[in-house]
Amino acid sequence: MEAILLKDDGVFCNNPVLPLLIYPGAFLPFGDDPAGEVERRFDENCWPAAWRDGVYDVHHYHSKAHEALGVYRGVAKVQFGGPGGPVIDVKAGDAAVLPAGTVHKLIEASSDFALVGAYPPGQHPDMCYGRPGERPGADERIAQVPVPEHDPVVGKSGKWQMTSPTCL
């Protein structure tokens, strides 16, 4: 697992406290139903699976919810943190846990790229794009999103407070 604390770039605040978590190979090996396996793991760890799709190809973030992404097919490059943030290669079996405010954008993907998205119970994502007027309201909402008791990938043993982030 890699923890990356993404900084405010003036347009996007990201999350000033909680790091982005990347879990390479979190779901490998897959059986006959990769999407179902990702959904079951998220559900078992108290993050109900919400959708199957890809990642939007525009910088965006959610100010009202944390988000888990579990790749079940294909490969992609996803940029986190805004235009100056790191581009991370993800592939089937990988997972990412994005604290509220984490900017993300699809850079490129294989034609079969697909993932499962999930949110903690009671958290409902909004869509923010870094437009004028979003802040400081978005910053205030991000600060109020509670930290869930369970990590969607590893369960109760993986909490954000237990990580040592790498700052970018």
Secondary structure, DSSP 8 states (H G I E B T S, - for coil): -EEEE----SS----SSS-EEEETTTT-S--S-HHHHHHHHHHHTT--EEEEE---SS-BB-SS--EEEEEEESEEEEEESSTTS-EEEEETT-EEEE-TT--EEEEEE-TT-EEEEE--TT-----B---TT-TTHHHHHHHHS---SSBTTTBTT--GGG---EE-
